[in-house]
Amino acid sequence: MSDPTERKSVPEQPLYILLVLALVGTFFLMQIAIPLALYYAIHGSVNPGDLITTSVPEYSHVALWKGRIWHSALTVGPSFNGKGNLKSFDPATGTPTESSIQIPFPISGLLADGDRLWAISPNSVVRVDGEKGTEFKPKTLLNRPCDPFLYDGKVAVIDMTKSGTPKLLVLEDNEWVELGTVLAPLSLTWTTVDGKQVLTAPNTTSAVSSQLNDIKVISHNGQFHLFLADGSIVAYRIGLELATPSALAPDNVDTAVDLSDLKNWEVACPATARIGLRGKDLFKAGLVDGQPAVITTTSTTTVPFQASSLVGYRRIDGVWQKTAEQQTPGMTELMTVTDGIKTYVGGLSMVQTLRMHEVIGNEIHPTGAVVKAPVHPLQQPLKQFVLIGQCVYWPTLLLMALGLSWLMATYREASYQFGLTTIELASITRRGIARVIDYFVYVIPLYFFAMAFGMSSQEQVEQNMDKMFDFSQGGMLLQLIWVIFGSLLIQLFILVVTSLFQGYWGVTLGKWICGIRTVRTTLRPCGFLRSLLREILILVDTIFTWTWVPAVLCIAFTSCKQRLGDLAADTIVIRKPKIPD
């Protein structure tokens, strides 16, 4: 075999160097300028204030009105006026609707009253009629009111005063009118008898006592269901009675009423012993088939995304029983809404995904409705800009490749000589098209593999993001591990097969279609190991597939049109020799 001839060095042609750099620079500018121009032509200019404005939904206080679940959402941004917007969604599908009605923030509760919806806050009341909201400013300010309910056909709340006394107030002529003190213990004191928690008198030495942190009232068909919670247990009674002043109290002042009477009170169920990550308790009360029910959750703060459970308790034949349990992604907030006929339960995850369930009899059934977190105003423009950029990227990349091919053909040697053999080097355009084809050889199997695990699109991933750290068999983390592990195996298999074909026959699928071959500089097959090295180093040449510019410049300024992978593996890319007739 004859010795190789001396390779020609890159000619010192400043014009060629300048033209290549100018072409690559123009490519970069086009990647920014064209998407910006197209985005402006389609959507117009973007208000900078809108980009830092976001909506924060609040699901602790909701109402079932006109077949939809209504809640408040706070719009945070430069134009924040201290109020939130009223929004709703379909409990069966999760389909949201917007509303222009503004309500005060923070909200203390929502109440559906026939054709009206009431929104209560400590210092104002909003009455919603159809698409119109009317705000009132009562003189009496509320301290810590419970969710509103109907009392004798009027909007009412139980307000925990600063002294800790529960007061019943009703709304008359847009003013809060106090009716009296609600008969309820100021603290829940209980003991364990035969394995069950039983409420006891406050002076029982063996009992455990805790302060109240929540009151809930449900009125249905003229009957009241009163719930108290202290973080450890939920107490319940039928009826809403007003306390009478103690005969022992001087002048029968209202502040000296006896609230220790435990008559008609029952221990409903254990309550979550903590407050949620957003400051919300994790127990809610509702009605199932007209009977009282309590929903709690087992969510913990140690692993916020981990799987938790919705646990349902019902009062059947006068006895509270655990009747249902439904596993869900980890929850930081619990939402329950009832109209006396239907009861819906929602669990809000750390990623602000609300998954809806319906309580039917003694079971909790997922409705399939998923209410995702509001999309940040900046997310959609960025998504559209990236999409436009992708549409622009490939045509401009092709134009750059064609321009570079012309420059190389004009200023550079297109042939390569080894011994007595002279062969034509492949143009950068053919190499680029071949690489794109090979790219799809990698991507298409990965797409179908991810689709099999429900992760083939951004929407599928977002819809299940709250299941990321669910360690159960059907959890997303296990699926994600399988997808990552399976994808690596698929890519490794394709890499090995590609390297074998390229190492011994000089072709990949893309190179075979484009009529080019990879060989050693001796024009012999490069072998498996050199081919494998060449394919692995494409990550360096393209900065981990972020940009092809380093590879392009390396090909443009090396004598044999070699990128870094070619230099390391001692390979070149040539046109397929034509077989003479």
C-alpha positions in Angstrom: 0.0 0.0 0.0 1.3 3.4 -0.9 1.9 6.1 1.7 -0.8 8.8 2.1 -0.1 12.0 0.3 0.4 15.1 2.4 -2.9 16.7 3.4 -3.6 20.2 2.3 -3.9 22.7 5.1 -6.7 25.2 5.2 -5.8 28.0 2.8 -5.2 31.3 4.5 -8.1 33.2 2.9 -9.4 35.9 5.2 -12.4 36.4 2.9 -13.5 32.8 3.4 -13.1 33.0 7.1 -15.1 36.2 7.3 -17.8 34.9 5.1 -18.2 31.7 7.2 -18.3 33.7 10.4 -20.8 36.2 8.9 -23.0 33.3 7.8 -23.0 31.7 11.2 -23.6 35.0 12.8 -26.6 35.7 10.5 -27.9 32.3 11.4 -27.9 33.2 15.1 -29.6 36.6 14.4 -32.3 34.9 12.3 -33.0 32.5 15.2 -33.9 35.5 17.3 -35.2 38.1 14.9 -37.5 36.0 12.8 -39.4 34.4 15.8 -39.7 37.8 17.4 -41.1 39.4 14.2 -43.5 36.5 13.7 -44.7 36.5 17.3 -45.3 40.3 17.1 -47.2 39.9 13.8 -49.4 37.2 15.3 -50.0 38.4 18.9 -48.8 42.0 18.9 -46.7 43.5 21.7 -46.6 42.1 25.2 -47.4 44.2 28.2 -44.4 43.9 30.7 -46.9 44.1 33.6 -48.8 41.1 32.4 -45.6 39.0 32.4 -45.3 39.4 36.2 -49.0 39.0 36.9 -50.2 35.6 38.0 -53.4 34.0 39.4 -53.4 32.1 42.7 -56.6 29.9 43.2 -58.1 29.5 46.7 -60.1 26.3 47.2 -60.6 26.3 51.0 -63.9 28.2 50.7 -66.1 26.9 47.9 -69.8 26.7 46.9 -71.7 24.3 44.7 -73.9 26.7 42.7 -75.7 26.1 39.4 -74.0 22.8 39.0 -70.5 24.2 39.2 -68.0 24.6 42.0 -67.2 28.3 42.6 -64.0 29.6 44.3 -61.9 32.7 44.6 -58.6 33.4 42.8 -56.2 36.2 43.7 -54.5 38.0 40.9 -51.0 39.0 42.0 -49.2 41.7 40.0 -48.7 45.4 39.5 -52.4 46.0 39.2 -53.4 44.2 42.4 -56.2 46.0 44.1 -56.7 43.9 47.2 -59.5 41.8 45.6 -59.8 38.4 43.9 -61.8 37.1 41.0 -64.7 34.7 41.2 -64.1 31.5 39.2 -65.8 28.2 38.7 -65.2 24.7 37.2 -67.3 21.6 36.4 -66.8 19.0 39.1 -67.3 16.2 36.6 -64.8 17.4 34.0 -62.7 20.1 35.6 -63.5 22.5 32.8 -62.9 26.0 34.2 -64.8 29.3 33.4 -63.7 32.8 34.1 -65.7 35.6 35.7 -65.3 39.3 35.8 -66.9 39.5 39.3 -64.4 40.7 41.9 -64.7 39.6 45.5 -62.8 40.7 48.6 -59.6 39.1 49.7 -59.1 37.2 51.9 -62.4 35.3 51.5 -64.0 33.8 54.6 -66.6 31.7 52.8 -69.0 31.3 49.9 -72.7 30.4 50.2 -75.1 29.3 47.4 -78.6 30.7 48.1 -81.0 29.9 45.2 -80.2 32.2 42.4 -77.8 34.1 44.5 -74.2 33.5 45.6 -72.8 35.2 48.7 -69.1 35.9 49.3 -68.2 36.8 52.9 -65.0 38.4 54.2 -64.2 39.9 57.6 -65.0 43.5 56.4 -67.4 43.1 53.5 -70.1 41.1 51.8 -70.6 40.5 48.0 -74.0 39.4 46.7 -73.8 37.8 43.2 -76.9 37.9 41.0 -76.2 36.3 37.7 -73.1 38.1 36.2 -73.3 41.1 38.6 -71.7 41.4 42.0 -72.8 44.0 44.6 -70.5 44.7 47.5 -71.7 45.9 51.0 -69.6 47.2 53.9 -71.2 46.2 57.2 -70.2 48.3 60.2 -69.5 45.2 62.3 -66.2 43.6 61.4 -65.8 39.8 61.7 -62.9 38.3 63.5 -62.7 34.6 62.6 -66.0 33.6 60.9 -66.8 30.1 59.8 -68.2 29.4 56.3 -71.6 31.1 55.9 -74.8 29.1 56.1 -78.6 29.9 56.1 -80.3 30.6 59.4 -84.1 31.2 59.1 -83.5 32.0 55.5 -80.8 34.6 56.2 -77.1 34.5 55.6 -75.4 33.7 58.9 -71.9 33.0 60.3 -70.5 31.8 63.6 -67.7 34.2 64.5 -65.0 33.4 67.0 -64.4 36.6 68.9 -61.0 37.7 70.1 -61.9 36.2 73.5 -62.7 32.9 71.9 -66.4 33.0 72.2 -68.5 31.7 69.3 -71.2 34.3 68.3 -74.1 33.8 65.9 -74.6 36.7 63.5 -77.1 37.0 60.7 -77.1 39.5 57.8 -80.0 41.9 58.0 -80.3 45.0 55.7 -76.6 44.5 54.8 -75.5 44.6 58.5 -74.4 41.9 60.8 -76.8 41.4 63.7 -75.7 39.3 66.7 -78.3 36.8 67.9 -76.3 35.3 70.8 -73.6 32.9 71.9 -73.6 29.5 70.3 -73.7 26.6 72.8 -70.4 24.9 72.1 -67.4 24.0 74.3 -64.5 26.4 74.1 -62.2 23.5 74.1 -62.6 19.8 73.3 -61.9 17.6 76.2 -61.9 13.9 75.7 -60.8 10.6 77.1 -60.5 7.0 75.7 -63.2 4.5 76.8 -63.1 1.0 75.5 -60.8 2.1 72.7 -63.1 5.0 71.6 -62.6 8.7 72.1 -65.4 10.2 74.3 -66.0 13.9 75.1 -65.8 14.6 78.9 -66.3 17.5 81.2 -63.4 19.9 81.4 -62.5 19.1 85.0 -61.8 15.4 84.3 -58.2 14.9 85.3 -57.4 12.0 83.0 -58.8 13.8 80.0 -56.9 15.5 77.2 -57.9 19.0 76.3 -57.2 21.2 73.3 -58.4 24.5 71.9 -60.7 24.7 69.0 -59.3 25.7 65.6 -62.3 25.3 63.3 -66.1 25.4 63.3 -68.3 24.3 60.5 -72.1 24.5 60.1 -74.2 22.7 57.5 -77.8 23.6 57.2 -80.1 21.4 55.2 -83.9 21.2 55.1 -84.1 23.4 58.2 -81.7 21.2 60.3 -78.3 22.2 61.4 -75.2 20.1 61.7 -72.4 21.6 63.8 -68.8 20.4 63.7 -65.9 21.4 65.9 -62.3 20.5 65.4 -59.1 20.9 67.5 -56.5 19.2 65.3 -56.9 15.8 67.0 -60.6 15.0 66.9 -63.8 16.3 65.2 -66.9 16.7 67.5 -70.4 16.8 66.2 -73.9 17.6 67.3 -77.3 18.0 65.6 -78.9 21.4 66.1 -77.7 24.9 66.8 -78.6 26.2 70.2 -77.8 29.6 71.8 -76.4 29.6 75.3 -78.1 31.4 78.2 -76.2 33.5 80.7 -75.2 31.6 83.8 -77.3 32.3 86.9 -74.1 32.5 88.9 -72.7 35.3 86.7 -73.0 38.8 88.0 -75.7 40.8 86.1 -76.1 37.9 83.8 -73.5 39.4 81.4 -73.2 37.6 78.1 -69.4 37.0 78.5 -70.1 34.7 81.5 -72.2 32.1 79.7 -71.6 28.4 80.5 -70.3 26.7 77.4 -69.1 23.4 79.0 -72.4 21.5 78.4 -71.5 18.4 76.3 -75.1 17.2 76.0 -75.8 15.9 72.4 -72.1 16.2 71.4 -70.4 13.2 69.8 -66.9 12.3 68.7 -67.1 12.0 64.9 -63.6 10.9 64.0 -59.9 11.7 64.4 -58.8 14.8 62.7 -55.4 15.5 61.1 -53.1 16.7 63.9 -51.5 19.4 61.8 -52.3 22.4 59.7 -51.7 22.1 55.9 -48.7 23.6 54.2 -50.9 26.6 53.1 -52.3 27.1 56.6 -55.4 25.1 55.9 -56.8 22.3 58.1 -57.2 18.9 56.5 -60.7 18.0 57.6 -64.0 19.0 55.9 -67.6 18.3 56.6 -70.4 17.5 54.2 -73.7 15.6 53.7 -74.1 12.3 52.0 -77.7 11.3 51.2 -78.8 14.0 53.7 -76.7 12.5 56.5 -73.6 14.2 58.0 -70.1 13.1 56.8 -66.5 14.0 57.5 -63.6 13.8 55.1 -60.0 13.8 56.4 -56.7 13.0 54.8 -53.5 11.2 55.8 -51.2 13.6 54.0 -48.0 14.5 55.8 -45.4 17.3 55.5 -42.3 15.0 55.5 -42.8 14.0 51.8 -45.3 16.5 50.4 -45.7 14.7 47.0 -46.1 11.2 48.5 -49.3 9.3 48.2 -52.0 10.0 50.8 -55.6 8.9 51.3 -59.0 10.5 51.6 -60.8 9.0 54.5 -64.6 9.2 54.8 -66.6 8.9 58.0 -70.5 8.8 58.2 -73.0 8.9 60.9 -75.1 5.7 60.4 -77.9 4.9 62.8 -76.5 7.4 65.3 -73.0 5.9 65.3 -70.0 7.4 63.5 -68.2 4.9 61.3 -65.3 4.9 58.9 -66.9 4.1 55.6 -64.5 4.9 52.8 -60.9 5.4 51.8 -59.4 6.5 48.5 -55.7 6.8 47.7 -54.6 10.1 46.1 -51.4 12.0 45.4 -50.0 13.9 48.4 -52.3 16.8 49.4 -51.6 20.1 51.1 -55.2 21.3 51.1 -58.6 19.6 51.2 -61.8 21.0 49.7 -65.3 19.7 50.3 -68.6 21.1 48.9 -72.1 19.8 49.4 -75.6 20.9 48.5 -77.3 18.2 50.6 -77.7 15.9 47.6 -74.2 15.7 46.1 -70.9 16.0 47.9 -67.6 16.5 46.1 -64.1 16.3 47.6 -61.0 17.8 46.1 -57.3 17.3 47.1 -54.9 20.1 46.2 -51.3 19.0 45.7 -48.0 20.9 46.1 -48.0 21.6 42.3 -51.5 23.1 42.6 -53.3 20.3 40.9 -56.8 19.7 42.2 -58.2 16.2 41.7 -62.0 15.8 42.2 -63.9 13.0 43.9 -67.5 12.4 44.6 -68.8 10.8 47.8 -71.5 8.3 46.8 -73.0 6.2 49.6 -70.1 4.7 51.5 -67.6 5.1 48.7 -65.3 7.9 47.4 -65.1 7.8 43.6 -62.7 9.9 41.5 -64.6 11.9 38.9 -61.7 12.1 36.6 -61.8 15.9 36.8 -58.3 17.5 37.2 -58.1 21.2 37.7 -54.6 22.3 36.9 -52.8 25.3 38.3 -53.4 28.5 36.3 -50.9 29.0 33.5 -48.6 31.9 34.2 -49.0 34.7 31.6 -45.4 34.4 30.7 -45.6 30.7 30.1 -47.9 30.8 27.0 -45.9 33.5 25.2 -42.7 31.7 25.8 -44.3 28.4 24.7 -45.5 30.0 21.5 -42.2 31.8 20.9 -40.3 28.5 21.3 -42.7 26.8 18.9 -42.2 29.5 16.3 -38.4 29.3 16.9 -38.5 25.6 16.2 -40.4 26.2 13.0 -37.7 28.7 12.0 -34.7 26.7 13.2 -34.7 23.9 10.7 -35.3 26.1 7.5 -32.6 28.5 8.6 -30.3 25.7 9.5 -30.8 24.2 6.0 -30.1 27.6 4.4 -26.9 27.9 6.5 -25.8 24.4 5.4 -26.5 25.3 1.8 -24.5 28.6 2.1 -21.6 26.8 3.8 -21.6 24.1 1.2 -21.4 26.8 -1.5 -18.5 28.6 0.3 -16.6 25.3 0.8 -17.1 24.4 -2.8 -15.8 27.8 -3.9 -12.9 28.2 -1.6 -12.0 24.7 -0.5 -10.8 21.5 -2.0 -13.8 19.1 -2.4 -11.7 16.0 -3.0 -9.5 13.9 -0.8 -6.6 11.8 -2.0 -5.0 8.8 -0.4 -2.2 7.2 -2.4 -3.5 6.9 -5.9 -7.2 7.1 -4.9 -9.0 10.4 -5.0 -12.5 10.7 -3.6 -15.0 13.4 -3.1 -15.7 14.6 0.5 -19.4 14.9 1.5 -20.9 18.3 1.6 -22.1 19.8 4.9 -25.6 19.9 3.5 -25.7 16.1 2.9 -24.2 15.4 6.3 -26.7 17.6 8.0 -29.7 16.0 6.3 -28.3 12.5 7.1 -27.9 13.6 10.8 -31.5 14.8 11.0 -32.7 11.5 9.6 -30.6 9.6 12.2 -32.0 11.9 14.9 -35.5 10.7 14.1 -34.2 7.1 14.3 -33.4 7.9 18.0 -36.5 10.0 18.8 -39.4 8.0 17.3 -38.9 4.8 19.4 -38.5 7.0 22.5 -41.7 8.8 21.8 -43.7 5.6 21.5 -42.0 4.2 24.6 -42.9 7.3 26.6 -46.4 7.2 25.2 -46.9 3.7 26.6 -46.2 5.2 30.1 -48.4 8.3 29.6 -45.4 10.7 29.3 -45.3 11.5 25.6 -46.5 15.1 25.9 -46.1 18.0 28.2 -49.8 18.0 29.0 -49.6 14.3 30.1 -46.7 15.1 32.4 -48.3 18.2 33.9 -51.5 16.3 34.5 -49.7 13.7 36.6 -47.0 15.9 38.1 -48.6 15.6 41.6 -48.0 11.9 41.4 -44.3 12.3 40.9 -43.4 11.0 44.4 -46.2 8.5 44.7 -44.3 5.3 45.6 -47.2 3.0 44.9 -47.2 0.5 42.1 -49.1 2.9 39.8 -47.3 6.0 40.9 -45.6 8.3 38.4 -42.2 8.0 40.0 -42.0 4.3 39.2 -43.2 4.9 35.7 -40.7 7.7 35.3 -37.9 5.4 36.4 -39.0 2.8 33.9 -39.2 5.5 31.1 -35.7 6.8 31.9 -34.2 3.3 32.2 -36.0 2.0 29.1 -35.0 5.1 27.1 -31.4 4.7 28.0 -31.5 1.0 26.9 -33.2 1.9 23.7 -30.7 4.7 22.9 -27.8 2.4 23.8 -29.2 -0.3 21.5 -29.6 2.2 18.6 -26.1 3.6 19.3 -24.5 0.1 19.2 -26.4 -0.9 16.0 -25.6 2.4 14.3 -21.9 2.2 15.3 -21.8 -1.4 13.9 -23.3 -0.5 10.6 -21.1 2.7 10.3 -18.0 0.9 11.5 -18.1 -2.0 9.0 -20.2 -0.6 6.1 -19.8 3.1 6.7 -23.5 3.9 6.7 -26.3 4.8 9.0 -29.9 5.1 7.8 -29.4 8.8 7.1 -26.0 8.3 5.3 -27.4 5.5 3.2 -30.3 7.7 2.1 -28.0 10.7 1.4 -25.4 8.6 -0.5 -22.4 9.3 1.9 -20.1 7.1 3.9 -17.9 7.3 7.0 -14.4 5.8 6.6 -11.0 6.1 8.1 -8.6 8.6 6.5 -7.0 5.5 4.9 -10.3 4.9 3.1 -10.8 1.7 5.0 -13.7 0.9 7.3 -13.3 2.7 10.6 -14.4 -0.2 12.8 -16.8 -0.4 15.6 -14.8 1.3 18.4 -13.9 4.3 16.2 -17.4 4.6 15.0 -18.7 4.4 18.6 -16.2 7.2 19.7 -17.3 9.3 16.8 -21.0 9.0 17.7 -20.5 9.7 21.4 -18.4 12.9 20.7 -21.4 14.3 18.8 -22.5 15.5 22.2 -19.4 17.6 22.5 -19.6 18.8 18.9 -23.1 20.1 19.5 -22.8 21.0 23.2 -25.2 18.2 24.1 -27.4 18.8 21.1 -28.0 22.5 22.1 -26.4 23.9 18.9 -24.7 22.6 15.8 -22.4 25.7 15.4 -19.2 24.2 17.0 -19.5 21.2 14.7 -20.2 23.4 11.7 -17.2 25.7 12.4 -14.9 22.7 12.9 -16.0 21.2 9.6 -15.6 24.6 7.9 -12.0 25.2 9.1 -10.4 21.7 8.9 -8.7 20.5 5.8 -10.7 17.3 5.5 -14.1 18.7 6.7 -13.8 16.9 10.0 -15.7 17.7 13.2 -14.2 16.8 16.7 -15.5 13.3 16.5 -13.9 12.7 13.2 -10.5 14.1 14.4 -10.6 11.9 17.5 -11.6 8.8 15.5 -9.4 9.6 12.5 -12.4 9.4 10.1 -13.8 11.4 7.2 -17.2 11.5 5.5 -17.1 10.9 1.7 -19.6 10.7 -1.2 -20.4 7.1 -2.1 -18.1 6.1 -5.0 -20.0 5.6 -8.2 -19.5 2.2 -9.8 -18.4 2.6 -13.4 -20.5 1.1 -16.1 
